[in-house]
Amino acid sequence: HYLNDARGNTDPVTRNHQLSEAYAFIFSLKFNEGGKVTNAQVDGWLDDFGGNLYQFKDSEVETLRDEISGIYGLDDVKANL
């Protein structure tokens, strides 16, 4: 949901808010015992954000969303989250 809202958003304040929410949500996946992803995967996704949210491209947001939705079986609804 946060990644979808950030994608294509031209207001930098709103976009960066959505990206920071997505970052926090992805970070929280580390604490899901028995989860579907490893800490290494989560760390890789967090690294994808880079150090500057202004430079995080929509294509990178989509790639990240697609990878996460594939793991969790959400491909059919990923655009509607």
N, C-alpha and C positions, 0 to 999 in steps of 0.2 A: 504494500500500500504506500509506504513512504517513498520507495523508489519510483513507483508510478507517478506519484504527485510531483516529484522533483523533475522527472523527465519532461522536457519542453517548457518548463516554467521559466519565464523571462524575468521575474522579479527576484533579484539576488537574495533578498532577505528571506522570502518564503522558500525559495529553492534550497538555500543553505540550512534553513530550519528543517526541512524535510530530509535532507541528506544527513544531518546530524542525528535525527531520530532513527534513520535507517542504520547508521553506524552503531548506535547504542543497542538497537534490537539485534543486529548481527553479533555484536560483542556478547550479548546475553546468551547466545547459543552455546557458548563454552560451558555454561553452568547447567545444561540440560543433561542430566545423567541418563545414559542409554540413548542419547540422541543419534541422529542419522549422520552427523558431520563430526569430523575430528577437529581438535583445536588447531591443527596445522591448516585445515581448510578455512576456518574462521580467520586465522591470522592472515592468510593469503587474501581473503576478501577485504579485510580491514586495510591491508597494504594497498589494495586497488584504489582506495579513496585518495591516497597520496597525502601530501601535507597541506594542500590548498583546495578547498571545496569549489572555489571559483574555476578551477582548472579541470574538474571532474566532468568529462564530456557525457552527453546524453547516450552516445553509443556505448560508453563504458558502464553507464547505469543499466542499460538494457542487457548487456552481457552478464552483469552481476545478477540481475533479476532472473534472467533465463536459467542461469546455473543453479541458483537456489530453488527456483520453482521446479526444475527437473528433479532435483533430489527429493523434494517433498511431495512430488506428484501433483503439482498445481498448474501444470502447463495449460490445461483447458480453461483455467480461470485467471491466469496471471495478469491479464490486461484489465480485469475487473476488480482486482483487490484494492 
